[in-house]
Amino acid sequence: MTVVLEFPHRATVGRVANDPVPLNPAASEAGRIAELATDAAVGVAFADGHEWALEEAYRRWGALIHTVALRATGSAHDADDVAQSVFVSAWRGRHRYSPDRAALPAWLLGITKRRIADHWDARSREQRRIEAAGHASESVPQSEESVEQVADRVLIADELSRLDQPQRQIMELAFFDDLTHHQISERLAMPLGTVKGHIRRSLIRLRSRLEVDGVAV
Amino acid sequence: MSQSEMHAPDDLLALHAMGDPLPDAMGRHVATCQQCQVELDQWTGLVASGRRTSPADVPGEPSAQVWAAIADELGISGSSTPSAPDSATADVVDISSGRRRWSTSWLVAASVAGIVGGALLTAGGVALNGSEPAAPVAAPPVIARTSLAALPDHQGGGAATIVETDDGDELVIDVSDLSTGDGFYEVWLIDPKTFQMVGLGALVDDAGRFPIPDGLDLSQYSVVDVSLEPLDGDPVHSTDSVVRGELSA
């Protein structure tokens, strides 16, 4: 009986016979396994408390979480604090994570949303305290966007950066430069139908990314 | 059903959200169809988010101190600093990441992550036909053993041992009172960290012996699992595990 092949040529299934069997795989091998694990497998291992899954989760989604925090708070220092707090509380609360219900990055983004809200609450309290003391203060810049919207933008930007050319350039012209399909077609000397085909496929890809990895409630 | 009563295809709605006009009849339908409006709203929301996106939104690596602070606060021992994915590893992650709708069971993810080599296929096939009685061996040395306990919503129990024989290692398994159902029982070895798994063969009675494929690392594939498999010809784990246990020396 067999199982599904996913990495038939890249993964290490086992060792050759008579090789000593270590109880703990070498770190490099563990790292390799972590790297090859699907996002889903990282999520399951995270819920089960395997430390490699925390490191792998940070490696895969640390930049995402940090960037959402950075774009929401506008401060690199605050973003560092939020990102640290998200991964620490996610790990301590991993028993509450159910891989069946949400992708791990979506769950992490849900925690990020709450940590950013905590951050704004703290800033507001601080401002009220300063005002109560009779000091003039600079107003705290409140985010006009919800954290979900910030997360969507960062996820979209991330997915755009993974697109191959010419899709990437086409979507950047459409989103960043607000060009119409006709303008893109002229700019790139590419038939209109081809431009639309690329846009259609890219949008479908972006939407599925947001559906899987977007903020979980 | 006339053309105007058909729902608008997804790709037309996506392009419409980007500013393309819909064909007249389709436009009239979408204007009055709740289902199409819901779909269109989703595309419109995506496009609006996309247009608000700027190059500064591309995720950038946090400084190394962030991970160091996390590891320190959690007291993670001997942790290596996860490196920022360079372009090469980013490709690997991209390929391996599951951009699919979420599965309802961890074992679905597990089977997707599963791998098996050609040699294992052969060994599994042999095990399936394994009706020939094992050669009588006087008290073969036991390398590892585990009890098998029922999973939620199932009953039964048993024990499994790994024994060393002249022909290589074998899994010897005894079970009793397993939950019944349509189909057959199959024995698996699972790596609990990666959920890769190897099917050893069908368990037809309350006991069986299965050769362990040469080279399979039992320190990794340490979980013995018995599943109930429907007779559907699908070789992937059904996700319906009945009993399970983790081998230890």
Chai-1 contact restraints between the chains, C-beta under 6 A:
chainA,res_idxA,chainB,res_idxB,connection_type,confidence,min_distance_angstrom,max_distance_angstrom,comment,restraint_id
A,M1,B,G124,contact,1.0,0.0,6.0,A-B,restraint_1
A,M1,B,G199,contact,1.0,0.0,6.0,A-B,restraint_2
A,M1,B,P235,contact,1.0,0.0,6.0,A-B,restraint_3
A,T2,B,V116,contact,1.0,0.0,6.0,A-B,restraint_4
A,T2,B,L121,contact,1.0,0.0,6.0,A-B,restraint_5
A,T2,B,P235,contact,1.0,0.0,6.0,A-B,restraint_6
A,V3,B,S111,contact,1.0,0.0,6.0,A-B,restraint_7
A,V3,B,G114,contact,1.0,0.0,6.0,A-B,restraint_8
A,V3,B,V116,contact,1.0,0.0,6.0,A-B,restraint_9
A,V3,B,M197,contact,1.0,0.0,6.0,A-B,restraint_10
A,V3,B,V236,contact,1.0,0.0,6.0,A-B,restraint_11
A,V4,B,S111,contact,1.0,0.0,6.0,A-B,restraint_12
A,V4,B,V112,contact,1.0,0.0,6.0,A-B,restraint_13
A,V4,B,G114,contact,1.0,0.0,6.0,A-B,restraint_14
A,V4,B,V236,contact,1.0,0.0,6.0,A-B,restraint_15
A,F7,B,I115,contact,1.0,0.0,6.0,A-B,restraint_16
A,A11,B,I115,contact,1.0,0.0,6.0,A-B,restraint_17
A,V13,B,G117,contact,1.0,0.0,6.0,A-B,restraint_18
A,G14,B,G215,contact,1.0,0.0,6.0,A-B,restraint_19
A,G14,B,L216,contact,1.0,0.0,6.0,A-B,restraint_20
A,G14,B,D217,contact,1.0,0.0,6.0,A-B,restraint_21
A,R15,B,G215,contact,1.0,0.0,6.0,A-B,restraint_22
A,R15,B,D217,contact,1.0,0.0,6.0,A-B,restraint_23
A,V16,B,G215,contact,1.0,0.0,6.0,A-B,restraint_24
A,A17,B,D214,contact,1.0,0.0,6.0,A-B,restraint_25
A,A17,B,G215,contact,1.0,0.0,6.0,A-B,restraint_26
A,V21,B,D217,contact,1.0,0.0,6.0,A-B,restraint_27
A,V21,B,S219,contact,1.0,0.0,6.0,A-B,restraint_28
A,L23,B,S219,contact,1.0,0.0,6.0,A-B,restraint_29
A,I33,B,T194,contact,1.0,0.0,6.0,A-B,restraint_30
A,E35,B,V92,contact,1.0,0.0,6.0,A-B,restraint_31
A,L36,B,S96,contact,1.0,0.0,6.0,A-B,restraint_32
A,A37,B,T194,contact,1.0,0.0,6.0,A-B,restraint_33
A,T38,B,S96,contact,1.0,0.0,6.0,A-B,restraint_34
A,T38,B,G98,contact,1.0,0.0,6.0,A-B,restraint_35
A,T38,B,A113,contact,1.0,0.0,6.0,A-B,restraint_36
A,D39,B,S97,contact,1.0,0.0,6.0,A-B,restraint_37
A,D39,B,G98,contact,1.0,0.0,6.0,A-B,restraint_38
A,A40,B,G98,contact,1.0,0.0,6.0,A-B,restraint_39
A,A40,B,A109,contact,1.0,0.0,6.0,A-B,restraint_40
A,A41,B,A109,contact,1.0,0.0,6.0,A-B,restraint_41
A,A41,B,A113,contact,1.0,0.0,6.0,A-B,restraint_42
A,A41,B,T194,contact,1.0,0.0,6.0,A-B,restraint_43
A,A41,B,F195,contact,1.0,0.0,6.0,A-B,restraint_44
A,V44,B,W106,contact,1.0,0.0,6.0,A-B,restraint_45
A,V44,B,A109,contact,1.0,0.0,6.0,A-B,restraint_46
A,A45,B,K193,contact,1.0,0.0,6.0,A-B,restraint_47
A,H50,B,K193,contact,1.0,0.0,6.0,A-B,restraint_48
A,E51,B,I76,contact,1.0,0.0,6.0,A-B,restraint_49
A,E55,B,P82,contact,1.0,0.0,6.0,A-B,restraint_50
A,Y58,B,W67,contact,1.0,0.0,6.0,A-B,restraint_51
A,Y58,B,P82,contact,1.0,0.0,6.0,A-B,restraint_52
A,R59,B,P82,contact,1.0,0.0,6.0,A-B,restraint_53
A,G62,B,P62,contact,1.0,0.0,6.0,A-B,restraint_54
A,A63,B,P59,contact,1.0,0.0,6.0,A-B,restraint_55
A,A63,B,E61,contact,1.0,0.0,6.0,A-B,restraint_56
A,L64,B,P59,contact,1.0,0.0,6.0,A-B,restraint_57
A,H66,B,P62,contact,1.0,0.0,6.0,A-B,restraint_58
A,T67,B,P59,contact,1.0,0.0,6.0,A-B,restraint_59
A,T67,B,G60,contact,1.0,0.0,6.0,A-B,restraint_60
A,D80,B,V66,contact,1.0,0.0,6.0,A-B,restraint_61
A,A83,B,P62,contact,1.0,0.0,6.0,A-B,restraint_62
A,A83,B,V66,contact,1.0,0.0,6.0,A-B,restraint_63
A,Q84,B,V66,contact,1.0,0.0,6.0,A-B,restraint_64
A,Q84,B,A69,contact,1.0,0.0,6.0,A-B,restraint_65
A,Q84,B,I70,contact,1.0,0.0,6.0,A-B,restraint_66
A,F87,B,I70,contact,1.0,0.0,6.0,A-B,restraint_67
A,V88,B,I70,contact,1.0,0.0,6.0,A-B,restraint_68
A,V88,B,E73,contact,1.0,0.0,6.0,A-B,restraint_69
A,W91,B,L74,contact,1.0,0.0,6.0,A-B,restraint_70
A,P99,B,W106,contact,1.0,0.0,6.0,A-B,restraint_71
A,D100,B,T104,contact,1.0,0.0,6.0,A-B,restraint_72
A,D152,B,S49,contact,1.0,0.0,6.0,A-B,restraint_73
A,R153,B,S49,contact,1.0,0.0,6.0,A-B,restraint_74
A,R153,B,R52,contact,1.0,0.0,6.0,A-B,restraint_75
A,R153,B,T53,contact,1.0,0.0,6.0,A-B,restraint_76
A,R153,B,D57,contact,1.0,0.0,6.0,A-B,restraint_77
A,V154,B,D57,contact,1.0,0.0,6.0,A-B,restraint_78
A,V154,B,P59,contact,1.0,0.0,6.0,A-B,restraint_79
A,I156,B,S49,contact,1.0,0.0,6.0,A-B,restraint_80
A,I156,B,G50,contact,1.0,0.0,6.0,A-B,restraint_81
A,I156,B,T53,contact,1.0,0.0,6.0,A-B,restraint_82
A,A157,B,T53,contact,1.0,0.0,6.0,A-B,restraint_83
A,A157,B,D57,contact,1.0,0.0,6.0,A-B,restraint_84
A,A157,B,V58,contact,1.0,0.0,6.0,A-B,restraint_85
A,D158,B,P59,contact,1.0,0.0,6.0,A-B,restraint_86
A,S161,B,V58,contact,1.0,0.0,6.0,A-B,restraint_87
A,R162,B,D94,contact,1.0,0.0,6.0,A-B,restraint_88
A,F175,B,G50,contact,1.0,0.0,6.0,A-B,restraint_89
A,F175,B,R51,contact,1.0,0.0,6.0,A-B,restraint_90
A,F175,B,T53,contact,1.0,0.0,6.0,A-B,restraint_91
A,R200,B,D11,contact,1.0,0.0,6.0,A-B,restraint_92
A,R200,B,A14,contact,1.0,0.0,6.0,A-B,restraint_93
A,R200,B,L15,contact,1.0,0.0,6.0,A-B,restraint_94
A,L203,B,A14,contact,1.0,0.0,6.0,A-B,restraint_95
A,R207,B,L46,contact,1.0,0.0,6.0,A-B,restraint_96
